[in-house]
Amino acid sequence: MKKNKSIPRNKTTPQNGISRRDFFNRMGAAAIAASALGEISWSRLKYERDSKQMDFSRTPLVVQPILTYSTPKPRPQTSWRSWGGIQSHQDAENEKARIKKELTALKTAADFPLNFKSIIGIRSSEEASRLRESFDVDVFLIYAAGGWMDIFDAIHEFGKDMIFFCRHKSGPVYLWYEIISPRYLRQHTDRLAVKGVTYEDVVIDDSQEILWRLRALCGLKNARNTRILAVGGPGAWSQPKGVVPDLVREKWGTDIQTISYEELGPMIKEARADRQEVQRAISRAEKYLQDRRVSLETKREFVDKAFLLEQVFKRLMNKAQCRALTIKGCMGTIMPLAETTACLTLSLLNDSGYLAFCESDFVVIPAGILLANISGKPVFLNDPTFPHDGVITLAHCTAPRKMNGKTLEPARILTHFESDYGAAPKVEMKKGQELTNIIPDFESKNWIGLQGEVLDSPFLDICRSQIDVGFNCPSDLLAQKMKGFHWMTGYGDYFNETGYALGRIPIDWEVI
């Protein structure tokens, strides 16, 4: 099994406090907390724009590269220059050309939306004042060739994320390769002393180390202030009412919109009476089932009705101007209304680019929103079992088929296990696939990451989409570390990115 790349770490130290940007973002989320749906009915909803017109692309991360340097003059019989190979205006121009070339390569390699602004050279805190015009910037990428701490202090005051790059062997050596830790990060003490800046914000030589940090920050930017439609209201698995949703609003700025079953029921009934909409659902279901990788092992009518329910949910999300949805009461309440289960419906939504979660469990939903926005791929909310012999089984009935973000995995369409009713996909996930598993805690303080890979997709008498996941740590250690209940799982290795993003919430992150 592939080991975690990049810097070794077990725990991310949270960054204390929130920036001014975060404060205003959260205030903005609170201001739109009133219902975005207004008065709704099927007759109003059916004319909402189709999902094909919705833009699910992530908002680009905007990065301002800065070269800090000095141009000292020789003085007799005294030290007149600091360490470093950038000592003149010409040195700085050459270095800016080198940086531009490296950033062009990074943008080409990025699998997430990324915009670099033109490089700015800064020699003093006074020159840093020009950054006041950079209101649209998310990250200051500081190439710390020279200059002094007052420059960093001036940049830090803008409340944006900061990443420091120092050269050792990738070009002219930088002054701050020597002193970034004792002088700036620790401020001449033995512990971190700059609010919101940690050791992980420093990169030496390797531009790829910049890239995953930017991927993390892009994911975080898109995860914050997410608007989500909670069918039946927000909840949290076995937790006191309202506590976890309020915590999620506070930490993530999440805008939770609610639609009750009393409102939803009549809409579904009207949609079932709409011949054009019903025929559209039947036609789409027929096309779905023609896929040779899909086998139908439940009543066809359950599948047709799952597609009709998906069409209702899409219209609702379009009306609410949100990409995310979760269902409370999916183990029973939705069934008599939809005359099917929501399992296949949620799977279809995830494959279409939405973020759709069962059980309205806001303990784990932020993990899904974050991981999906970091990776650009659908994610799988699941029930874990008890780890043993290096194996743990993860299962639920709502897995996406497009787990790699591009192609559909094979699937069997069965009944929902607990009710033996409706339509639920058994997605056959790829054996040997590397996985990122996130284990959130009930209090949103300490999340655990588990590296694993798909060993098998068994067919046990449990939720239909199920995988046996292999892992390398001792089973008893995992059992002791497990928190909360539900897990979030995605294809690929995004442990560094997840931990880097969580440090800004702040939530502790430990990979085992």
C-alpha positions in Angstrom: 0.0 0.0 0.0 1.3 3.4 -0.9 2.7 5.5 1.9 1.7 9.1 2.5 3.9 11.5 0.4 5.5 14.8 1.3 6.3 15.9 4.8 5.8 13.3 7.5 3.2 14.3 10.1 0.8 12.8 12.4 -0.9 15.9 13.7 -1.6 19.4 12.4 -1.4 22.2 14.9 -4.5 24.3 14.5 -4.1 27.9 13.5 -5.6 30.1 16.2 -8.2 32.7 15.5 -9.9 33.6 12.3 -8.8 36.2 9.7 -10.9 39.2 8.9 -11.7 37.6 5.6 -13.2 34.6 7.4 -15.1 36.8 9.7 -16.8 38.7 6.9 -17.5 35.4 5.0 -19.2 34.0 8.1 -21.2 37.2 8.6 -22.2 37.0 5.0 -23.4 33.4 5.4 -25.4 34.4 8.4 -27.1 37.2 6.4 -28.4 34.7 3.8 -29.5 32.1 6.3 -33.1 32.9 5.6 -34.8 30.4 3.3 -33.6 30.6 -0.3 -36.6 28.5 -1.5 -39.5 30.8 -0.6 -42.9 29.6 -1.6 -42.5 26.4 -3.6 -44.7 24.0 -5.5 -44.1 21.5 -8.3 -45.9 23.8 -10.8 -43.3 26.5 -9.9 -40.3 24.1 -9.7 -40.8 22.2 -13.0 -39.6 25.2 -15.0 -36.4 25.6 -13.0 -33.4 25.3 -15.2 -32.1 21.8 -15.9 -29.0 20.6 -14.1 -27.0 20.7 -17.3 -27.1 24.5 -17.0 -25.7 24.4 -13.5 -22.1 25.2 -13.1 -20.4 22.8 -10.7 -16.9 24.0 -11.3 -14.9 25.0 -8.3 -14.1 28.7 -7.8 -10.4 29.3 -8.7 -7.9 30.0 -6.0 -6.2 33.3 -6.6 -2.5 33.5 -5.7 -0.3 36.5 -5.5 3.4 35.6 -5.9 5.8 38.0 -4.1 9.6 38.1 -4.3 11.1 39.7 -1.2 14.6 40.8 -1.5 17.1 43.6 -0.7 19.8 45.5 -2.7 22.5 46.3 -0.1 25.5 48.5 -0.8 29.1 47.6 0.1 30.5 49.3 3.2 34.1 49.1 4.3 35.2 47.0 7.2 31.7 45.7 8.3 29.1 43.2 7.3 27.0 44.8 4.7 24.9 41.9 3.2 23.0 39.0 4.5 23.0 35.4 3.2 21.6 34.8 -0.2 22.2 35.0 -3.9 19.7 37.8 -4.7 21.6 41.0 -4.0 20.8 43.3 -6.9 17.9 44.5 -9.1 19.2 42.3 -11.9 19.4 39.3 -9.6 15.8 40.0 -8.7 14.7 40.3 -12.4 16.4 37.0 -13.2 14.7 35.4 -10.2 11.3 36.7 -11.2 11.8 35.1 -14.6 12.7 31.8 -13.0 9.6 32.0 -10.7 7.3 32.8 -13.6 8.5 29.7 -15.5 8.0 27.5 -12.4 4.5 28.9 -11.8 3.5 28.3 -15.4 4.5 24.7 -14.9 2.5 24.5 -11.7 -0.6 25.9 -13.3 -0.3 23.4 -16.1 0.0 20.5 -13.6 -2.8 21.7 -11.4 -6.0 19.5 -11.3 -7.9 22.3 -9.7 -8.8 25.8 -10.7 -5.8 28.1 -10.1 -5.0 31.7 -11.1 -1.6 33.3 -10.5 -1.3 37.0 -10.6 1.8 38.8 -11.9 4.8 38.5 -9.6 5.5 41.5 -7.4 9.0 42.4 -6.1 9.0 43.9 -2.6 12.0 45.3 -0.6 10.2 47.0 2.3 7.1 47.2 4.4 6.3 50.4 2.6 6.3 48.7 -0.7 4.0 46.1 0.7 1.3 48.7 1.0 0.5 48.1 -2.7 -1.0 44.8 -1.7 -4.0 46.8 -0.4 -5.2 46.5 -4.0 -5.2 42.7 -3.8 -8.6 42.4 -2.3 -9.4 39.4 -4.6 -6.3 37.4 -3.5 -6.7 34.2 -1.5 -3.0 33.4 -0.9 0.2 35.2 -0.8 3.0 33.0 -2.1 6.2 34.6 -0.7 9.5 33.8 -2.4 11.6 34.8 0.6 14.9 35.6 -1.0 15.8 38.5 1.3 14.3 41.5 3.0 13.3 41.7 6.6 10.4 40.6 8.9 8.6 43.9 8.7 7.7 42.9 5.1 6.1 39.6 6.3 4.3 41.5 9.1 2.8 43.9 6.7 1.6 41.1 4.4 0.2 39.2 7.4 -2.0 42.1 8.4 -4.1 41.5 5.3 -5.5 38.3 6.9 -4.8 36.1 3.9 -3.2 32.7 3.7 0.6 32.8 3.4 3.0 30.2 1.9 6.8 30.7 2.1 9.1 29.3 -0.5 12.9 29.2 0.1 15.6 28.0 -2.2 18.4 25.7 -1.1 19.6 24.1 -4.3 16.8 24.9 -6.8 18.4 28.3 -7.7 20.2 31.1 -5.9 20.1 30.3 -2.2 17.6 32.4 -0.1 18.4 34.3 3.1 15.2 32.9 4.7 16.3 29.3 4.1 18.5 30.1 7.2 16.2 32.1 9.5 12.6 31.5 8.6 12.1 29.4 11.7 13.9 31.2 14.5 13.4 34.8 13.2 9.9 34.7 11.8 7.9 31.6 12.8 9.2 31.6 16.4 9.9 35.3 16.7 13.2 34.6 18.6 11.4 32.2 21.0 11.1 28.4 21.2 7.5 28.1 20.0 5.4 29.2 17.1 4.5 32.9 17.6 2.8 34.2 14.5 -1.0 33.6 14.5 -2.2 31.6 11.6 1.3 30.6 10.3 2.9 27.2 11.0 5.9 25.1 9.9 3.7 23.6 7.2 3.5 26.9 5.5 7.2 26.7 4.5 8.4 24.9 1.4 12.1 24.3 0.5 13.0 23.9 -3.2 10.2 21.6 -4.4 7.4 23.4 -6.3 5.2 20.3 -6.1 5.1 20.9 -2.4 3.5 24.2 -3.2 0.9 22.5 -5.4 -0.7 20.3 -2.9 -0.9 23.2 -0.4 -2.7 25.3 -3.0 -5.0 22.3 -3.8 -5.9 22.2 -0.1 -6.6 25.9 0.0 -8.7 25.7 -3.1 -10.7 22.9 -1.6 -11.2 24.9 1.6 -12.2 28.0 -0.2 -14.9 26.1 -2.0 -16.0 24.1 1.1 -16.5 27.2 3.3 -19.9 28.8 3.3 -21.5 26.0 1.4 -25.2 26.2 1.0 -26.9 22.8 1.6 -30.5 21.8 1.4 -31.5 19.6 4.3 -34.7 17.6 3.6 -36.5 17.0 6.9 -34.0 19.4 8.6 -30.4 19.1 9.8 -29.4 16.4 12.3 -26.4 14.6 13.7 -26.1 10.8 14.4 -27.2 10.2 18.0 -26.3 13.8 19.1 -28.5 16.4 20.9 -30.8 18.3 18.5 -29.3 21.4 17.0 -25.9 21.2 18.7 -23.8 19.8 15.8 -25.6 21.8 13.0 -24.9 25.0 14.9 -21.3 24.0 15.4 -21.0 23.4 11.6 -22.5 26.8 10.9 -19.9 28.4 13.2 -16.8 26.6 12.1 -17.5 26.2 8.4 -20.0 29.0 7.7 -22.4 26.5 6.3 -25.8 27.8 5.1 -28.3 25.1 5.9 -31.6 25.5 4.1 -34.4 23.3 5.2 -37.4 21.8 3.4 -39.9 19.8 5.5 -41.6 16.6 4.5 -44.9 18.4 4.7 -43.7 20.6 1.9 -41.9 17.9 -0.1 -44.7 15.3 0.0 -47.2 17.3 -2.1 -44.5 18.2 -4.6 -43.6 14.5 -5.2 -47.3 13.7 -5.6 -47.7 16.4 -8.2 -44.6 15.3 -10.0 -45.9 11.7 -10.2 -49.1 13.1 -11.8 -47.0 15.0 -14.4 -47.0 12.7 -17.4 -44.2 14.5 -19.1 -41.9 14.4 -16.1 -42.7 10.7 -15.4 -41.9 9.8 -19.0 -38.6 11.7 -18.7 -37.7 9.7 -15.6 -38.7 6.4 -17.3 -36.6 7.2 -20.4 -33.6 8.2 -18.3 -33.9 5.1 -16.2 -34.0 3.0 -19.3 -30.8 4.5 -20.6 -29.2 4.0 -17.2 -30.1 0.3 -17.2 -28.9 -0.3 -20.8 -25.3 0.0 -19.4 -23.9 -3.5 -19.6 -22.1 -2.8 -16.3 -25.4 -2.4 -14.5 -27.7 -5.2 -13.5 -31.3 -4.8 -12.3 -32.1 -6.9 -9.3 -35.2 -5.1 -7.9 -38.5 -4.0 -9.4 -38.0 -1.6 -12.4 -40.7 0.7 -11.0 -38.5 1.5 -8.0 -35.7 2.7 -10.4 -38.1 4.8 -12.4 -39.4 6.5 -9.3 -35.8 7.0 -8.0 -35.1 9.0 -11.2 -38.3 11.0 -10.7 -37.2 11.8 -7.2 -33.8 12.9 -8.5 -35.6 15.3 -10.9 -37.5 16.8 -8.0 -34.4 17.2 -5.9 -32.5 18.8 -8.8 -35.2 21.4 -9.2 -35.2 22.1 -5.5 -31.4 22.6 -5.4 -31.5 24.7 -8.5 -34.2 26.9 -6.9 -32.1 27.1 -3.7 -29.0 27.8 -5.7 -27.0 25.1 -4.0 -25.0 22.1 -5.0 -25.4 20.0 -1.8 -28.3 18.1 -0.4 -28.9 15.7 2.6 -31.9 13.7 3.7 -33.1 13.1 7.2 -35.5 10.2 7.6 -34.1 8.3 4.6 -34.6 5.0 6.4 -38.3 5.4 6.4 -40.0 8.8 6.0 -39.1 9.3 2.4 -40.3 5.9 1.2 -44.1 6.3 1.4 -43.8 9.7 -0.2 -41.6 8.7 -3.1 -42.7 5.1 -3.3 -39.1 4.1 -3.5 -35.9 4.7 -1.5 -33.6 7.7 -1.9 -30.5 5.4 -2.2 -30.2 5.3 -6.0 -31.4 8.9 -6.2 -28.5 10.2 -4.0 -26.0 8.1 -6.0 -27.3 9.6 -9.3 -27.0 13.1 -7.8 -23.4 12.5 -6.8 -22.5 11.2 -10.3 -24.1 14.3 -11.8 -21.7 16.6 -9.8 -24.0 17.4 -6.8 -23.0 16.5 -3.2 -25.7 14.3 -1.9 -25.7 12.7 1.6 -28.0 10.4 3.4 -29.1 10.6 7.1 -28.5 14.4 7.4 -25.5 13.7 9.6 -23.7 17.0 10.0 -21.0 15.3 12.0 -19.6 13.9 8.8 -21.1 16.1 6.0 -18.4 18.8 6.3 -15.7 16.1 5.7 -17.5 15.1 2.5 -17.9 18.7 1.3 -14.2 19.4 2.0 -12.8 16.1 0.5 -15.0 16.5 -2.6 -13.8 20.1 -3.1 -10.1 19.1 -2.6 -10.2 16.1 -4.9 -12.8 17.2 -7.4 -14.3 13.7 -7.1 -17.5 12.3 -5.6 -17.2 10.9 -2.0 -18.8 8.0 -0.2 -20.5 8.5 3.2 -20.4 5.1 4.9 -20.8 3.1 8.1 -17.6 1.6 9.5 -17.4 -1.7 11.3 -14.9 -3.0 13.8 -11.3 -3.3 12.6 -9.6 -6.6 12.7 -6.5 -8.3 11.1 -5.7 -5.2 9.1 -9.2 -5.1 7.5 -12.3 -3.0 8.1 -15.6 -3.1 6.2 -17.3 0.1 5.1 -20.8 0.1 3.7 -23.8 2.2 2.8 -26.5 2.2 0.1 -25.8 5.6 -1.5 -22.3 5.2 -3.1 -21.5 7.1 -6.2 -20.5 5.1 -9.3 -18.2 7.9 -10.6 -15.8 7.6 -7.7 -12.7 8.6 -9.8 -14.6 11.7 -11.1 -14.5 10.4 -14.7 -15.8 6.9 -15.3 -18.7 4.8 -13.9 -17.9 1.7 -11.8 -20.1 -1.4 -12.4 -23.2 -1.6 -10.2 -26.0 -4.0 -9.2 -29.3 -2.3 -8.4 -30.9 -4.0 -5.5 -33.3 -3.2 -2.7 -32.3 -1.1 0.2 -31.2 -3.8 2.7 -32.9 -2.8 5.9 -36.3 -2.3 4.3 -35.9 -4.8 1.4 -37.6 -2.1 -0.7 -36.8 0.4 -3.3 -33.6 0.8 -5.4 -30.1 0.9 -4.0 -26.8 0.5 -5.9 -24.1 -2.0 -5.0 -21.2 -0.2 -6.5 -18.3 -2.5 -7.3 -15.3 -0.4 -6.3 -12.0 -1.1 -7.9 -9.8 -3.6 -6.1 -6.4 -2.1 -5.1 -7.7 1.4 -5.2 -6.0 3.8 -2.8 -8.4 5.5 -0.5 -8.6 8.6 1.7 -10.7 7.8 4.8 -11.8 10.6 7.1 -13.1 9.8 10.6 -14.7 13.0 12.1 -15.4 13.3 15.8 -18.7 14.4 17.3 -17.2 17.7 18.6 -15.4 18.8 15.4 -12.2 19.0 17.3 -10.1 16.0 16.3 -10.4 14.2 12.9 -8.6 11.0 12.1 -7.3 10.0 8.7 -6.8 6.4 7.7 -4.8 5.3 4.7 -6.3 2.3 3.0 -7.0 0.4 -0.2 -9.9 -1.6 -1.5 -9.3 -5.3 -0.9 -12.7 -6.6 -2.0 -16.3 -5.7 -2.6 -18.1 -8.4 -0.8 -21.9 -9.2 -0.7 -22.7 -9.4 3.0 -26.2 -8.9 4.5 -25.5 -5.3 5.1 -25.9 -2.0 3.2 -25.5 -2.7 -0.5 -22.3 -0.7 -1.4 -19.6 -2.4 0.6 -15.9 -2.6 0.6 -13.3 -4.4 2.7 -10.5 -1.9 3.2 -7.0 -2.9 4.1 -4.8 -0.7 6.2 -1.2 -0.9 7.6 -1.6 0.3 11.2 -2.3 -2.1 14.1 -6.1 -2.9 14.3 -6.3 -2.2 18.0 -4.8 1.2 17.4 -7.4 2.0 14.8 -10.1 0.7 17.2 -8.9 3.0 19.9 -8.6 6.0 17.6 -12.0 5.8 15.9 -14.3 8.7 16.8 -17.8 9.7 15.9 -19.6 7.2 13.7 -19.9 7.8 10.0 -16.8 8.0 7.8 -16.2 9.8 4.5 -14.2 7.9 1.8 -12.8 9.0 -1.5 -10.5 7.7 -4.2 -6.9 8.9 -4.0 -4.4 10.2 -1.5 -5.5 13.6 0.0 -4.2 13.3 3.5 -1.7 16.2 3.3 -4.3 18.5 1.7 -7.0 17.6 4.3 -4.8 18.2 7.3 -3.5 21.5 5.8 -7.0 22.7 5.2 -8.3 21.6 8.7 -5.5 23.6 10.4 -7.3 26.7 9.3 -10.8 25.8 10.7 -9.2 24.8 13.2 -9.6 21.0 13.7 -6.7 18.7 14.7 -5.8 16.1 12.1 -4.0 12.8 12.8 -3.1 10.2 10.2 -2.7 6.6 11.3 
